């Protein structure tokens, strides 16, 4: 008598079998979850077992650094492999440029539909950094022009401004934001009062990577728009992390990575540019003049794999199968499970609000008196728990980012490791 896995393996090979089993598991989990409201479903581990099994993670490691780059579920991996195999089975110029590249238009349409915009406003990129740098280099700035950002923005984006500062002699102004920030009007006022007569651009995070802080993008965008100042929004940690659409942000420029919370193939992202702003934004890599008003001018990067981009569609299907509201509720449930337990200890400081308006699955925790790098090395060396050390001039700690495949036992294991450190130190 053949098992289900043996039968699928005989029919389609090991990789396809794993993906098919994962698809069945997700379908059954979703069917069970559909009958439950988000708060109830978020905390019932039995309903998340199928989703956990959709991933092929090594369970000897507890991965709590999904904010950097996430694993893809088996169905997404199989999709990417299938397209990559096809790229190499037919003549690549034909397979890539005649067959696979045109299929990206369907991916573009699906991303636009989910984000709530026109498909002619979405460029498929390799990551948020690429999309943001297109914007950062795409504006004409003169010596003395000022760019406003925060000292909590992503280091690569700050480095980009610093290079423009050296090359073009612009002025970079970095503001400080509260940690955590639980007053939206205070945040807007900080941006407002730092705008000067030479301010030409603002770069702000939707979700700050260091702490998981969700910022009031719409309010800052509208305040700046009244002053004629464009706002570039870094959405690397927001898209598919918690529910929102473009209408909730009303921004003109938005870039995100899709290999974080959407679980798309590694090296995928998108850039949104409002349609009437496309002609005025230079492409980072040169495109012909005929594409001046075409969003695709931002995709002119030379020969590149199509498999990664096409796998985005399967990741969207997986995400929609879970449900955005249900997924966010689960992520907040996992965060609260460890954060509220550790908060009971006097030496623990949480640098993230637990208010669902201001954070979701990412949080930053500090054990006072301990170097985050030494602490992260300790939990890895002794417990094989993978976390992210954060050291900022104004705060420090570990960034903890579980995901939908994380089990409650893994969360509790992390808490036990931290409590052991609190009791016995790093010895």
C-alpha positions as CSV (number, residue, x, y, z in Angstrom):
1,X,0.0,0.0,0.0
2,X,1.6,3.3,-1.1
3,X,1.5,6.3,1.1
4,X,0.2,9.6,-0.2
5,X,3.8,10.9,-0.3
6,X,5.1,7.8,-2.1
7,X,2.4,8.1,-4.8
8,X,3.0,11.8,-5.4
9,X,6.7,11.2,-5.6
10,X,6.3,8.4,-8.2
11,X,4.1,10.7,-10.3
12,X,6.0,13.9,-10.2
13,X,9.3,13.6,-8.4
14,X,10.4,14.5,-4.9
15,X,10.3,18.3,-5.2
16,X,6.8,18.4,-6.8
17,X,5.6,15.8,-4.3
18,X,6.7,18.0,-1.4
19,X,5.0,21.0,-2.9
20,X,1.8,19.1,-3.5
21,X,1.7,17.8,0.0
22,X,2.3,21.3,1.3
23,X,-0.5,22.6,-0.9
24,X,-2.9,20.0,0.6
25,X,-1.8,20.8,4.1
26,X,-2.4,24.5,3.5
27,X,-5.8,23.8,2.0
28,X,-6.9,21.8,4.9
29,X,-5.6,24.3,7.4
30,X,-7.3,27.2,5.6
31,X,-10.6,25.2,5.5
32,X,-10.4,24.7,9.3
33,X,-9.4,28.3,9.9
34,X,-12.2,29.8,7.8
35,X,-14.7,28.9,10.4
36,X,-12.9,30.8,13.1
37,X,-12.6,34.5,13.7
38,X,-9.0,36.0,13.5
39,X,-8.4,36.3,17.3
40,X,-9.5,32.7,17.9
41,X,-7.6,31.2,15.0
42,X,-4.4,33.1,15.8
43,X,-3.9,31.2,19.1
44,X,-5.0,27.7,18.1
45,X,-1.8,25.8,17.2
46,X,-3.7,22.9,15.7
47,X,-5.0,25.1,12.9
48,X,-1.5,26.3,12.0
49,X,0.1,22.9,11.7
50,X,-0.7,22.6,7.9
51,X,0.8,26.0,7.3
52,X,3.9,25.2,9.3
53,X,4.3,22.0,7.2
54,X,4.1,24.0,4.0
55,X,7.7,25.2,4.7
56,X,10.8,23.1,4.4
57,X,12.8,24.7,7.3
58,X,15.4,22.8,9.3
59,X,13.7,22.4,12.6
60,X,16.9,21.9,14.5
61,X,17.3,25.7,14.2
62,X,14.8,28.2,15.7
63,X,14.7,31.0,13.1
64,X,13.6,34.3,14.7
65,X,15.1,36.5,12.0
66,X,12.4,36.3,9.3
67,X,12.6,40.1,9.0
68,X,15.9,39.9,7.1
69,X,14.8,37.3,4.5
70,X,12.2,34.6,4.9
71,X,12.1,31.1,3.6
72,X,9.6,30.4,0.8
73,X,7.0,27.7,1.2
74,X,7.5,24.5,-0.9
75,X,5.0,25.6,-3.5
76,X,6.9,28.8,-4.2
77,X,10.2,27.0,-4.4
78,X,8.8,24.5,-6.8
79,X,7.4,27.2,-9.0
80,X,10.7,29.0,-9.2
81,X,12.5,25.7,-10.0
82,X,10.0,24.9,-12.7
83,X,10.5,28.2,-14.4
84,X,14.3,28.0,-14.0
85,X,14.3,24.5,-15.5
86,X,12.3,25.7,-18.5
87,X,14.8,28.7,-18.9
88,X,17.5,26.1,-19.5
89,X,15.7,23.4,-21.4
90,X,14.7,25.6,-24.4
91,X,17.1,28.1,-26.0
92,X,17.4,30.7,-23.2
93,X,16.8,33.7,-25.5
94,X,13.5,32.2,-26.6
95,X,12.5,30.8,-23.2
96,X,13.3,34.0,-21.3
97,X,12.4,36.8,-23.7
98,X,9.6,35.2,-25.7
99,X,7.8,33.0,-23.2
100,X,8.6,33.8,-19.5
101,X,9.2,37.6,-19.6
102,X,5.7,38.3,-21.0
103,X,4.2,36.3,-18.2
104,X,5.5,38.9,-15.8
105,X,2.6,41.1,-16.9
106,X,0.2,38.8,-15.0
107,X,2.4,39.1,-11.9
108,X,2.4,42.9,-12.3
109,X,-1.4,42.9,-12.5
110,X,-1.8,40.7,-9.4
111,X,0.6,42.8,-7.3
112,X,-1.3,46.0,-8.4
113,X,-4.7,44.5,-7.6
114,X,-3.5,43.5,-4.1
115,X,-1.8,46.8,-3.4
116,X,-4.8,48.7,-4.8
117,X,-3.3,50.6,-7.7
118,X,-3.0,50.6,-11.5
119,X,-0.8,47.9,-12.9
120,X,1.0,50.6,-14.9
121,X,2.3,51.9,-11.6
122,X,4.1,48.8,-10.4
123,X,7.7,47.9,-11.4
124,X,9.0,44.5,-10.4
125,X,12.4,44.9,-8.7
126,X,14.9,42.7,-6.9
127,X,14.3,44.2,-3.5
128,X,13.3,47.3,-1.5
129,X,16.8,48.7,-1.7
130,X,16.7,48.7,-5.5
131,X,13.3,50.4,-5.6
132,X,14.3,53.0,-3.0
133,X,17.6,53.8,-4.7
134,X,15.8,54.3,-8.0
135,X,13.9,57.0,-6.2
136,X,16.9,58.3,-4.3
137,X,19.0,58.7,-7.4
138,X,16.0,59.5,-9.6
139,X,15.3,63.0,-8.4
140,X,17.3,66.0,-9.6
141,X,18.9,67.6,-6.6
142,X,21.3,70.6,-6.6
143,X,24.1,71.5,-4.1
144,X,22.5,72.7,-0.9
145,X,19.2,70.9,-1.4
146,X,18.1,69.2,1.8
147,X,16.8,65.6,2.2
148,X,15.0,64.8,5.5
149,X,15.0,61.3,7.0
150,X,15.3,59.7,10.4
151,X,18.3,58.1,12.1
152,X,16.3,54.9,12.3
153,X,15.9,54.5,8.5
154,X,17.6,51.5,6.9
155,X,21.4,51.8,6.8
156,X,21.6,51.1,3.1
157,X,19.3,54.0,2.4
158,X,21.2,56.3,4.6
159,X,24.4,55.3,2.8
160,X,22.8,56.1,-0.5
161,X,22.0,59.7,0.7
162,X,25.5,60.0,2.1
163,X,26.9,59.1,-1.3
164,X,24.7,61.8,-2.9
165,X,25.9,64.1,-0.2
166,X,29.6,63.5,-1.2
167,X,28.9,63.5,-4.9
168,X,26.2,66.2,-5.3
169,X,26.8,68.2,-2.2
170,X,23.2,67.9,-1.0
171,X,22.4,68.2,2.7
172,X,21.2,65.2,4.7
173,X,19.2,65.9,7.8
174,X,18.4,63.0,10.2
175,X,15.7,63.4,12.8
176,X,15.2,61.4,16.0
177,X,11.9,59.6,16.6
178,X,10.5,58.3,19.9
179,X,11.1,54.6,20.8
180,X,8.4,53.4,20.9
181,X,6.2,56.0,19.1
182,X,2.6,55.8,20.3
183,X,1.5,59.4,19.4
184,X,0.9,59.8,15.6
185,X,0.6,63.6,15.9
186,X,3.9,63.8,17.7
187,X,5.6,61.9,14.9
188,X,4.0,64.1,12.2
189,X,5.0,67.2,14.2
190,X,8.6,66.0,14.3
191,X,8.8,65.8,10.6
192,X,6.9,69.1,10.1
193,X,9.1,71.1,12.4
194,X,12.3,69.8,10.7
195,X,11.2,70.9,7.2
196,X,13.1,74.0,6.1
197,X,13.1,76.3,3.1
198,X,15.7,74.0,1.3
199,X,13.9,70.7,2.0
200,X,13.3,68.9,-1.3
201,X,12.6,65.3,-0.3
202,X,11.5,63.1,2.6
203,X,12.4,59.4,3.0
204,X,10.4,57.6,5.7
205,X,9.8,54.1,6.8
206,X,6.4,52.5,6.8
207,X,7.7,49.9,9.3
208,X,11.1,50.6,11.0
209,X,13.3,47.5,10.6
210,X,15.1,48.1,14.0
211,X,12.0,47.9,16.2
212,X,8.9,47.1,14.0
213,X,7.5,50.5,14.7
214,X,4.6,51.4,12.2
215,X,4.7,55.1,11.3
216,X,1.7,57.3,10.2
217,X,2.6,57.4,6.5
218,X,-0.6,58.9,5.3
219,X,-0.5,61.8,7.7
220,X,3.2,62.6,7.0
221,X,2.6,62.3,3.2
222,X,-0.3,64.7,3.3
223,X,1.5,67.2,5.5
224,X,4.5,67.2,3.2
225,X,2.3,67.4,0.0
226,X,0.8,70.6,1.3
227,X,4.3,72.0,1.3
228,X,5.2,70.6,-2.1
229,X,7.6,68.0,-0.8
230,X,7.6,64.4,-2.2
231,X,7.8,61.5,0.3
232,X,9.6,58.3,-0.6
233,X,8.2,55.4,1.6
234,X,10.3,52.5,2.6
235,X,7.9,49.6,2.8
236,X,10.4,46.8,3.1
237,X,8.9,45.3,6.3
238,X,5.3,46.2,5.8
239,X,3.9,44.6,2.6
240,X,2.1,41.3,3.4
241,X,3.1,41.7,7.0
242,X,-0.2,43.4,8.0
243,X,-3.2,44.5,5.9
244,X,-3.3,47.8,4.1
245,X,-3.6,49.1,0.5
246,X,-2.2,52.1,-1.3
247,X,-5.4,54.0,-0.4
248,X,-4.4,53.8,3.3
249,X,-1.0,55.5,2.5
250,X,-1.8,57.9,-0.4
251,X,1.9,58.1,-1.2
252,X,3.5,58.8,-4.6
253,X,6.5,56.5,-4.2
254,X,6.6,53.1,-2.3
255,X,9.2,50.3,-2.4
256,X,9.1,46.9,-0.8
257,X,10.8,43.5,-0.7
258,X,8.7,40.5,-1.3
259,X,11.1,37.9,0.1
260,X,10.3,39.0,3.7
261,X,6.6,38.8,4.6
262,X,5.1,37.6,1.3
263,X,7.5,34.6,1.2
264,X,8.3,35.2,-2.4
265,X,11.5,34.0,-4.1
266,X,14.7,35.6,-2.7
267,X,15.6,38.7,-4.7
268,X,12.1,40.0,-5.5
269,X,10.4,43.3,-4.7
270,X,8.3,46.0,-6.3
271,X,8.4,49.8,-6.7
272,X,5.2,51.8,-6.9
273,X,5.3,55.2,-8.6
274,X,2.1,57.2,-9.1
275,X,1.5,57.3,-12.8
276,X,1.8,61.1,-13.3
277,X,5.1,61.0,-11.4
278,X,6.8,58.4,-13.6
279,X,8.0,60.8,-16.3
280,X,9.8,63.0,-13.8
281,X,11.8,60.2,-12.1
282,X,15.0,59.1,-13.7
283,X,15.7,55.3,-14.0
284,X,18.7,54.2,-12.1
285,X,19.9,52.2,-15.1
286,X,19.4,53.9,-18.4
287,X,16.2,53.2,-20.4
288,X,15.3,54.5,-23.9
289,X,13.5,57.8,-24.2
290,X,10.4,55.9,-25.5
291,X,10.0,54.5,-22.0
292,X,10.1,57.9,-20.2
293,X,6.5,57.6,-19.1
294,X,6.5,53.8,-18.8
295,X,6.9,52.1,-15.3
296,X,8.9,49.4,-17.1
297,X,11.8,51.8,-17.5
298,X,12.7,50.9,-13.9
299,X,13.1,47.3,-14.9
300,X,15.9,47.9,-17.5
301,X,18.6,46.0,-15.7
302,X,19.9,43.7,-18.5
303,X,19.7,39.9,-18.6
304,X,18.1,38.5,-15.4
305,X,16.2,35.4,-14.4
306,X,12.5,35.3,-14.9
307,X,11.9,32.5,-12.5
308,X,12.1,34.7,-9.4
309,X,9.6,37.2,-10.6
310,X,7.1,34.5,-11.7
311,X,7.3,32.8,-8.4
312,X,5.8,36.0,-6.8
313,X,2.4,34.9,-8.1
314,X,2.5,31.6,-6.2
315,X,3.6,33.5,-3.1
316,X,0.6,35.8,-3.4
317,X,-1.7,32.8,-3.7
318,X,-0.2,31.3,-0.6
319,X,-0.6,34.6,1.3
320,X,-4.2,35.1,0.2
321,X,-4.9,31.5,1.2
322,X,-3.9,32.3,4.8
323,X,-5.7,35.6,4.7
324,X,-4.0,38.9,5.5
325,X,-6.1,39.7,8.7
326,X,-5.6,36.1,10.0
327,X,-1.9,36.2,9.3
328,X,-1.4,39.5,11.1
329,X,-3.3,38.3,14.1
330,X,-1.1,35.2,14.2
331,X,2.1,37.3,14.0
332,X,0.9,39.6,16.8
333,X,-0.1,36.5,18.9
334,X,3.4,35.1,18.6
335,X,5.0,38.4,19.4
336,X,2.8,38.9,22.5
337,X,3.5,35.4,23.7
338,X,7.2,36.0,24.1
339,X,7.2,39.8,24.7
340,X,4.6,39.7,27.6
341,X,6.3,36.8,29.3
342,X,9.8,38.5,29.2
343,X,8.4,41.9,30.1
344,X,7.7,40.6,33.6
345,X,11.4,40.6,34.4
346,X,12.9,43.8,35.8
347,X,15.9,43.8,33.5
348,X,13.9,43.4,30.3
349,X,13.1,46.5,28.2
350,X,10.8,46.3,25.2
351,X,11.5,49.0,22.5
352,X,8.4,48.2,20.6
353,X,4.8,49.1,21.3
354,X,2.4,46.2,21.7
355,X,-0.5,48.3,20.5
356,X,-1.6,46.8,17.2
357,X,-1.8,50.2,15.6
358,X,1.9,50.6,16.0
359,X,3.5,47.2,15.4
360,X,2.8,43.7,14.2
361,X,5.2,40.7,14.2
362,X,8.5,42.5,14.7
363,X,9.7,43.6,18.2
364,X,12.9,44.6,19.9
365,X,13.9,43.4,23.3
366,X,16.8,44.3,25.6
367,X,18.3,42.7,28.7
368,X,19.8,45.7,30.3
369,X,23.6,45.4,30.9
370,X,24.1,42.9,28.2
371,X,25.7,43.5,24.8
372,X,23.2,42.4,22.1
373,X,25.9,40.9,19.9
374,X,27.1,38.7,22.8
375,X,23.6,37.8,23.7
376,X,22.7,36.8,20.1
377,X,25.9,34.7,19.9
378,X,25.0,33.0,23.2
379,X,21.5,31.9,22.2
380,X,22.9,30.7,18.9
381,X,25.9,28.8,20.4
382,X,23.9,27.3,23.2
383,X,20.4,26.9,21.8
384,X,20.6,27.3,18.0
385,X,18.2,30.2,18.1
386,X,18.8,32.7,15.3
387,X,18.1,36.4,16.2
388,X,19.2,39.8,15.1
389,X,21.4,42.1,17.4
390,X,20.5,45.8,17.1
391,X,22.8,48.5,18.4
392,X,21.6,52.1,17.7
393,X,22.9,55.3,19.4
394,X,19.5,55.7,21.2
395,X,18.6,52.0,22.1
396,X,19.8,48.5,21.6
397,X,18.4,44.9,21.9
398,X,17.5,41.8,19.9
399,X,15.1,42.1,17.0
400,X,12.8,39.1,17.2
401,X,10.7,38.2,14.1
402,X,8.8,34.9,14.2
403,X,6.7,33.9,11.2
404,X,3.6,31.8,10.4
405,X,5.7,28.6,10.4
406,X,7.0,29.3,14.0
407,X,5.5,27.0,16.6
408,X,4.5,27.9,20.1
409,X,7.1,25.5,21.5
410,X,9.8,27.4,19.6
411,X,8.6,30.7,21.1
412,X,8.6,29.2,24.5
413,X,12.1,27.7,24.0
414,X,13.4,31.2,23.2
415,X,11.8,32.6,26.3
416,X,13.4,29.8,28.4
417,X,16.8,30.7,26.9
418,X,16.4,34.4,27.7
419,X,15.2,33.6,31.2
420,X,18.2,31.3,31.8
421,X,20.4,34.3,30.8
422,X,18.6,36.5,33.2
423,X,19.2,34.1,36.0
424,X,22.7,32.9,35.2
425,X,24.2,35.4,32.8
426,X,26.1,34.4,29.6
427,X,28.3,31.8,31.3
